[in-house]
Amino acid sequence: MKLYEFAPTRSIRVRWVLQELGVEFEAISINMLAGEHRTPAFLAINPAGKLPVLVDGEHSITESVAITLYLAEKYPDRNFVPTNLQERAQLYRWLFFAATELEQPLWRISRHTFLYPEESRLPAEVSLARQDFISMAVVLENHMLSRHFVVGEHVTVADFVLAYTLDWANEIQLLTTFPTLAAYMERMYERPKAPKRIASALGSIGS
Ligand SMILES: N[C@@H](CCC(=O)N[C@@H](CS)C(=O)NCC(=O)O)C(=O)O
């Protein structure tokens, strides 16, 4: 398998699952700062020009959350996707929650802080998105008060996806009022096979 990645990005979610599974993969770094994700060669792999991409033989998969589910289902022995229908429903719930309710505000903040051209950035969007994140993080904070993992009693792909998303929030000081989420995220990154945190991955670019 080949993982097209760029260290500090959502690629971390996929790398995390691959490392936890202990499967061999070839890591291909696409330097987004150098615009390598917009070259014809990369656009042939993902016409959206986005990372991560997993290539498994003849199959190419995009969308970080979909890739984590694919990997978990390809290697079912680790139970990263619960077999129980009710637990699986909760897994999907929290994966969608991560990608829509938590990640989208974070993405809006990134866009209006440094991704859009300066003249297109709207400061009001940043404060609205911060508020949107906070009101949804309260829901997860309450859910995690007496829990170790987000679904059931064992780690699932939802924990890897959420931990990365919370680290992203932590990078922009959005976890300061969520001690349970901060502790959960730290606990997840203490796992022996955890990937680098975003800050450390950022620091490793070019080294
Ligand atoms: N929903 C997609 C989002 C992928 C995405 O936007 N990746 C960013 C890096 S984290 C990217 O490649 N951005 C390039 C661009 O938007 O031009 C996923 O989860 O895989």
The ligand as a Gaussian input file, in Angstrom:
#p B3LYP/6-31G(d) Opt

LIG

0 1
 N      -12.272000      15.739000       3.509000
 C      -10.938000      15.502000       3.067000
 C      -10.162000      16.798000       3.183000
 C       -8.783000      16.667000       2.608000
 C       -8.046000      17.984000       2.673000
 O       -8.639000      19.093000       2.526000
 N       -6.754000      17.871000       2.873000
 C       -5.936000      19.064000       2.919000
 C       -4.728000      18.804000       3.806000
 S       -5.254000      18.484000       5.445000
 C       -5.482000      19.360000       1.512000
 O       -4.985000      18.477000       0.843000
 N       -5.662000      20.601000       1.068000
 C       -5.213000      21.014000      -0.209000
 C       -6.129000      22.026000      -0.798000
 O       -7.229000      22.223000      -0.248000
 O       -5.738000      22.629000      -1.820000
 C      -10.280000      14.396000       3.901000
 O      -10.643000      14.273000       5.084000
 O       -9.435000      13.657000       3.398000

